[in-house]
Amino acid sequence: MVETFDRRLISIFDTEPTSHLLKEALRDIIKLSGVLSELREYFEEPIKVLQILKVIHLINEAALGLEEPLEDRDALYYRYRNRNGSDPEISLDKILNVLEKFNWIVRTKHRITMMDVGKRMMDMLVRLANDSLAYYMQDEVARSLFQAQRDADLSEAYDDKGISGGNRLASMIRNVEEAVAKLKERQLEFLADRHALPQVQIIVELMNELNARLNERMNKYQTFEEGMKLAPLLKKGTDIMFEGTQISLGTLNKILKFAHLQKTEVGEDINPLLFRNFIIHSFYKRMDTDLPNGTEILSFMEQNRAESERLDGLWIPVKFASPIDYSQIAATVDYLEHYTPSTESVEERLDHTFEPITEWTEEEMNEQLGNLQWQMTKMQICTEDVERVLEQKEAVGLEELVWEAGSERWADALNALLAVSALISNKRAVMEKTNSTEMTEKYNELEWEFADEQDRRNKVHRADGRED
C-alpha cells in the first residue's frame, strides 16, 4: 500500500507572516544568530569551534540526566578538563553569559538548567557538525551519494511526519546527478587503480540502495495534488537513477572482466567476425553493454599487473590527415628548390603623430578635480532624487525635501539626508537657516523627525540659483 501525502506540510513559507506562531519560531533563529554573533571570535577557528561544541555537549548531557547536574562555572570547567585532559582555550564565563542572555540556559545558585530552545539549538549544532564529519569521510563520488541518502533520511523524518523538510526530493535527484557525473569523470581512474574494486563496490551498493529509496520517495507523490507539477522532476529522477545504476554496475563488471581476462590463456586463432563485431560495438555502444573501448583497455593496463604492461607515455587520440595530391607535392618541392629571397631594400616611413598638449589654469584644474570627486561621490551615494526635487523648486524646506526625495520610512530619510550632505559638501547645493515662523506641514505618518526643531526651518536650494 502506497502511503501518500494527504495533508499540507507544516512550512514557514505557507504560514501567514502575521501569525504569532511563525514569529515565535523565527525568534529561535534570532536567538541562534545572537549566540553565533556574540561568540563570533570563537567561530573563526575550527579548534575553538570544537571546544564550544564540547562545552555544549557537557551541558546537554547534564540536562538529559546522563551526568550529574552542573552547579556552576567551576563544575563545568573541571568536568571539561577531566573529560578532555586539557583546559579549554575559550572563556567559559563568556559562553555561559551569552547562553543565558539568549535564554538557552538559566543559572541558579545550585544548578545550570537548560531551556527548551537551548536543547533544540544545541542538538542542531552537534548534528550539523556530525553530518559534516560523515560527509567528508566519504570519497568524492560517494559524498554526493551520501548527501542523497541524507536527503532521503530527512524526507522520511520530516515530510512523512507532516513537517516540510525543504525540497528534499529535488535535492536528492540533484545529488545523484552530480554523483553520476563524477563517476563518469573518474571511471578511467578507477580502471587504472588496482585497489579501486572495494570502492566501486561501495558505490554500486549505495546506488542500488538509493534506487530503492528514490522509488519509494517518488511513489508517495502518485496521488499527491501537486503530482502533476512534479512529473518532469520524477521523470528526471528515474532517468538519472537508471543511468547511474548502469554506469556503476558497468564499471564494476569491467574491472571484474579485466581481472578475469588476465588469467585467461591467449588464443592463437583470430575470428574475423568476432573481431569485426568488437570494432563496430566499440564505436556504437549500447547503454546496457559492458564492452570496453580502447581508452578503457589502456587505462586498465595502467595497473601494471604484468611486467612491462604499463608503458611510459601519454595516450592521445590521433586523427590522420587525408592523402596529399601528387601535383601539390611537386609544386611545393619546385617552390622550395627555386626559391630566391628578395634583395630589394625596404623603405620604411614612420608617421609620427603628436596629440596637442592640454593646459589648464589652477582654477580649471580645481574644477576638473571637483568634477572627478563629485562623480566618485555619486557612485557611492544616490543623489538623483534630491537633485530632481531641487530642479523643480527654487527653494524647499529641509523636512519637505527629505520627505519628497525619500519617504516616510526612516531608512529612506537617512539616504536622502546623505544625498543632501553630499550635494552641499560638493557645492552643488546651499542650505540656509531662516528665522521664518511659518513651519512646513509636519506629516503625521513619518517614522522619523528632527531632534532640533530649528533644523526644520532650514531651506535648501541649488548652488546656481537662490530664493528670491
C-alpha positions in Angstrom: 0.0 0.0 0.0 1.5 3.3 -1.1 1.5 6.0 1.6 0.5 9.4 0.2 0.7 12.9 1.4 -3.0 13.6 2.3 -2.4 16.9 4.2 -0.5 20.1 3.9 3.1 20.1 5.2 3.9 22.5 8.0 6.2 25.1 6.4 7.1 28.7 7.3 6.7 29.6 3.6 3.0 28.6 3.7 2.2 30.3 7.1 0.7 33.8 7.3 3.5 36.3 8.0 1.4 37.8 10.8 0.9 34.6 12.6 2.2 34.7 16.2 3.4 31.1 15.9 5.6 32.0 12.9 7.1 34.9 14.9 7.9 32.6 17.8 9.6 30.1 15.5 11.7 32.8 13.9 12.7 34.2 17.3 14.5 31.0 17.9 16.5 31.7 14.7 17.2 35.2 16.0 18.5 33.7 19.3 20.7 31.3 17.4 22.0 34.2 15.3 22.6 36.2 18.5 24.7 33.4 20.1 26.8 33.0 16.9 27.3 36.8 16.7 28.3 37.2 20.3 30.8 34.2 20.0 32.0 35.0 16.5 35.6 35.3 17.7 35.4 31.6 18.6 33.6 30.5 15.5 36.5 31.6 13.3 38.9 28.8 14.3 38.0 25.1 14.0 39.7 24.1 17.3 37.7 26.7 19.2 34.5 25.7 17.5 35.2 22.1 18.6 35.7 23.3 22.2 32.5 25.2 22.2 30.6 22.1 20.9 32.3 20.0 23.7 31.1 22.5 26.3 27.6 22.5 24.8 27.7 18.7 24.8 28.6 18.6 28.5 25.7 20.9 29.4 23.4 18.9 27.2 24.4 15.6 28.9 23.7 17.1 32.4 20.3 18.4 31.2 19.4 14.9 29.9 20.4 13.2 33.1 23.3 11.3 31.6 25.7 13.1 34.0 25.4 14.8 37.4 23.9 18.3 37.3 26.3 21.2 36.7 26.2 23.6 39.6 28.2 26.5 38.3 31.1 27.5 36.0 33.7 25.8 38.1 31.9 22.4 37.9 31.7 22.8 34.1 35.4 23.7 34.0 36.6 20.6 35.9 34.3 18.3 34.1 35.7 19.6 30.8 39.2 19.1 31.9 38.6 15.6 33.3 36.8 14.6 30.1 39.3 16.1 27.6 42.5 16.0 29.6 43.3 19.7 29.0 42.0 23.2 29.9 39.7 25.0 27.5 41.2 27.8 25.5 37.9 29.6 25.4 36.2 31.7 28.2 33.6 29.6 29.9 32.2 32.7 31.7 31.6 34.4 28.4 29.9 31.3 26.9 27.6 30.9 29.9 26.8 34.6 29.9 25.9 34.5 26.2 23.8 31.4 26.5 22.0 32.9 29.5 21.5 36.2 27.6 19.6 34.4 24.8 17.6 32.2 27.1 19.4 28.9 26.2 20.2 28.3 29.9 19.2 29.6 33.3 21.7 29.7 36.1 20.5 29.4 39.7 22.5 29.2 42.9 22.8 25.5 42.7 22.3 24.4 39.1 22.7 25.3 35.4 19.3 24.5 33.8 18.9 24.2 30.1 15.8 25.7 28.5 13.8 24.1 25.6 15.2 26.5 23.0 18.7 25.7 24.2 18.1 22.0 23.9 16.9 22.2 20.3 19.6 24.7 19.2 22.4 22.8 20.8 21.2 19.5 19.4 21.0 21.1 16.0 24.6 22.4 16.1 26.0 19.0 17.2 24.0 17.2 14.5 25.3 19.6 11.9 28.9 19.1 12.9 28.4 15.3 12.9 26.8 15.4 9.4 29.7 17.4 8.1 32.2 14.9 9.5 30.4 12.0 8.0 30.2 13.8 4.7 34.0 14.5 4.5 34.8 10.9 5.5 33.4 9.8 2.1 35.1 9.5 -1.3 34.5 12.3 -3.8 31.9 10.3 -5.6 30.4 8.8 -2.5 29.9 12.2 -1.0 27.1 13.1 -3.4 25.6 9.7 -2.8 25.8 10.1 0.9 24.1 13.5 0.7 21.4 12.0 -1.4 20.9 9.4 1.3 20.7 12.1 3.9 18.0 13.8 1.8 16.0 10.6 1.9 16.5 10.3 5.7 15.4 13.9 6.1 12.4 13.4 3.9 11.3 10.4 6.0 12.0 12.2 9.2 10.2 15.4 8.2 7.9 15.1 5.2 6.4 11.8 6.3 5.6 13.3 9.7 3.8 16.3 8.2 6.7 18.8 8.6 8.3 20.3 5.5 12.0 19.4 5.2 12.5 21.6 2.1 12.8 20.3 -1.5 14.3 17.0 -0.4 13.2 15.1 -3.5 14.7 17.6 -5.9 17.9 17.8 -3.8 18.2 14.0 -3.7 17.9 13.8 -7.5 20.4 16.6 -8.0 22.9 14.9 -5.7 22.6 11.6 -7.6 23.0 13.5 -10.8 26.3 15.1 -9.5 27.5 11.6 -8.4 26.8 10.1 -11.8 28.7 13.0 -13.5 31.7 12.5 -11.1 31.6 8.7 -11.7 31.8 9.3 -15.5 34.8 11.6 -15.0 36.6 9.1 -12.7 35.7 5.9 -14.5 39.1 5.6 -16.2 40.8 6.4 -12.9 39.0 3.5 -11.3 40.0 1.2 -14.1 43.7 2.3 -13.7 43.7 1.7 -9.9 44.2 -1.9 -8.9 42.8 -1.1 -5.4 39.6 0.6 -6.6 37.5 -2.6 -6.6 36.2 -2.2 -2.9 35.5 1.5 -3.6 33.5 0.8 -6.7 31.6 -2.0 -4.9 30.6 0.6 -2.2 29.4 3.0 -4.9 27.3 0.2 -6.5 25.7 -0.7 -3.2 24.9 2.9 -2.4 23.5 3.4 -5.9 21.2 0.3 -5.5 20.1 1.4 -2.1 19.4 4.9 -3.4 17.5 3.5 -6.3 15.1 1.7 -4.0 14.7 4.7 -1.6 14.2 7.2 -4.5 11.5 5.0 -6.0 9.8 4.8 -2.6 10.0 8.6 -2.3 8.6 9.2 -5.8 5.7 6.7 -5.2 4.4 8.9 -2.4 3.7 11.6 -5.0 1.5 9.4 -7.2 -1.8 10.7 -5.7 -0.4 14.0 -4.3 -2.3 17.1 -5.5 0.9 18.6 -6.9 2.0 15.3 -8.5 1.3 16.7 -12.0 3.6 19.6 -11.4 6.4 17.3 -10.3 6.0 15.0 -13.3 9.2 16.3 -15.1 11.2 16.0 -11.9 10.1 12.5 -11.3 10.9 11.5 -14.8 14.4 13.1 -14.5 14.9 11.1 -11.2 14.0 7.9 -12.9 16.4 8.5 -15.8 19.3 9.6 -13.6 18.9 6.5 -11.4 18.8 4.2 -14.4 21.9 5.9 -15.8 23.8 5.8 -12.5 23.0 2.2 -11.9 24.1 1.2 -15.4 27.4 3.2 -15.1 28.3 1.9 -11.6 27.5 -1.7 -12.5 29.3 -1.3 -15.8 32.4 0.0 -14.1 32.3 -2.9 -11.6 31.8 -5.5 -14.4 34.6 -4.1 -16.5 37.0 -4.4 -13.5 36.0 -8.0 -12.9 36.2 -8.9 -16.6 39.6 -7.3 -17.0 40.8 -9.3 -13.9 39.4 -12.5 -15.4 41.0 -11.8 -18.8 44.4 -11.6 -17.3 44.1 -15.1 -16.0 42.7 -16.4 -19.3 45.1 -18.0 -21.8 45.6 -16.1 -25.0 44.3 -17.9 -28.1 46.3 -18.2 -31.3 43.3 -18.1 -33.7 41.5 -14.8 -34.5 37.9 -15.0 -35.5 37.3 -12.2 -38.2 33.6 -12.0 -37.5 34.0 -11.5 -33.7 36.8 -9.0 -34.3 34.6 -7.0 -36.7 31.7 -7.0 -34.2 34.1 -5.8 -31.5 35.1 -2.8 -33.6 31.5 -2.0 -34.5 30.3 -2.2 -30.9 33.2 -0.1 -29.7 32.0 2.8 -31.8 28.3 2.3 -31.4 27.9 1.2 -27.8 24.6 0.4 -26.2 23.6 1.7 -22.7 23.3 -1.9 -21.4 26.7 -3.1 -22.7 29.8 -3.6 -20.7 32.1 -3.7 -23.7 35.2 -1.6 -23.0 36.6 0.8 -25.6 40.2 1.3 -26.4 40.8 4.0 -23.9 39.3 1.9 -21.1 41.6 -1.0 -22.0 44.7 1.2 -22.0 43.6 2.6 -18.6 43.3 -0.8 -17.2 46.8 -1.6 -18.4 48.0 1.3 -16.2 47.6 -1.1 -13.2 50.8 -2.7 -14.4 49.8 -6.1 -13.1 52.1 -7.8 -15.7 55.7 -6.9 -16.4 56.1 -4.1 -18.9 52.4 -3.8 -19.3 52.5 -0.2 -18.3 54.5 1.9 -20.7 55.6 5.5 -20.0 53.9 7.9 -22.3 50.7 9.7 -22.9 47.7 8.2 -24.8 46.3 10.9 -27.2 43.6 10.3 -29.8 45.1 11.0 -33.3 43.2 12.0 -36.4 45.3 11.4 -39.6 45.0 13.9 -42.5 43.8 12.8 -45.9 46.4 11.9 -48.6 48.0 14.9 -50.4 47.7 15.0 -54.2 51.0 14.4 -56.2 50.7 17.7 -58.1 50.6 19.7 -54.8 53.7 17.9 -53.6 55.5 18.6 -56.9 54.6 22.3 -56.8 55.8 22.6 -53.2 59.1 20.9 -54.0 59.6 23.1 -57.1 58.9 26.3 -55.0 61.5 25.2 -52.3 64.1 24.3 -54.9 63.8 27.6 -56.9 63.1 29.9 -54.0 65.2 33.2 -54.1 64.9 35.6 -51.3 64.2 39.3 -52.2 67.3 41.6 -52.0 65.5 44.9 -52.5 65.8 47.3 -49.7 62.7 48.0 -47.7 61.8 51.7 -47.2 60.1 52.5 -44.0 58.5 55.8 -43.3 57.2 56.4 -39.9 54.4 58.9 -39.4 54.7 60.5 -36.1 51.5 61.7 -34.6 51.5 64.1 -31.6 48.5 64.9 -29.6 48.2 68.5 -28.6 49.1 69.4 -25.1 46.2 70.5 -22.9 47.0 73.2 -20.5 44.8 74.1 -17.5 44.8 77.0 -15.2 44.7 76.5 -11.5 41.0 77.3 -11.4 40.3 74.8 -14.3 42.4 72.2 -12.5 40.4 72.6 -9.3 37.2 72.4 -11.4 38.3 69.2 -13.0 39.3 67.7 -9.7 36.0 68.8 -8.2 34.0 67.1 -11.1 36.0 63.9 -10.6 35.4 63.9 -6.9 31.7 64.6 -7.5 31.4 61.6 -9.9 33.1 59.3 -7.3 30.7 60.6 -4.7 27.7 59.9 -6.9 28.9 56.3 -7.4 28.6 55.7 -3.7 25.5 57.9 -2.8 22.4 58.2 -4.9 21.6 61.9 -5.3 19.2 61.8 -8.3 16.0 62.1 -6.3 17.3 65.1 -4.3 18.6 66.8 -7.5 15.2 66.2 -9.1 13.3 68.0 -6.3 15.7 70.9 -6.3 15.3 71.3 -10.1 11.5 71.5 -9.7 11.6 74.0 -6.8 13.8 77.0 -6.3 14.0 76.5 -2.6 12.5 73.9 -0.4 12.4 73.2 3.3 14.8 70.5 4.6 11.9 68.4 6.0 9.9 68.6 2.8 13.0 67.8 0.7 13.8 64.7 2.8 10.2 63.5 2.5 9.9 64.0 -1.2 13.3 62.6 -2.1 12.9 59.8 0.4 9.7 58.6 2.0 8.1 58.3 5.4 10.4 55.4 6.2 13.4 56.1 8.4 15.9 54.3 6.1 14.8 56.3 3.0 15.0 59.6 5.0 18.6 58.7 6.1 19.6 58.1 2.5 18.0 61.4 1.5 20.0 63.3 4.2 23.2 61.7 3.0 22.4 62.9 -0.5 21.7 66.4 0.7 25.0 66.4 2.7 26.9 65.2 -0.5 25.4 68.0 -2.6 26.2 70.7 0.0 29.8 69.4 0.6 30.4 69.4 -3.2 29.0 72.9 -3.6 26.1 71.7 -5.7 23.5 73.0 -3.2 23.3 75.5 -0.4 21.4 75.3 2.9 20.5 78.4 4.8 18.9 79.0 8.1 15.8 81.1 8.2 14.0 82.8 11.0 10.6 82.4 9.5 7.9 81.4 11.9 6.0 79.7 9.2 6.6 76.0 9.5 6.2 73.4 6.8 3.4 71.0 7.3 4.6 68.2 9.7 3.5 64.8 8.4 1.8 62.6 10.9 2.7 59.2 9.3 6.5 59.7 9.4 8.7 57.2 11.1 11.3 59.9 11.7 11.5 63.5 13.0 14.2 66.1 13.6 15.7 66.2 17.0 16.1 70.0 16.7 13.0 71.9 15.5 15.3 74.6 14.2 16.6 72.2 11.6 13.1 72.1 10.1 13.4 75.8 9.3 16.5 75.3 7.1 15.9 75.8 3.4 17.9 74.2 0.6 18.3 75.5 -2.9 20.7 74.8 -5.9 24.0 76.5 -5.8 23.3 78.2 -9.2 20.1 79.8 -8.1 18.8 81.4 -4.8 15.4 82.1 -3.5 14.1 85.5 -4.5 
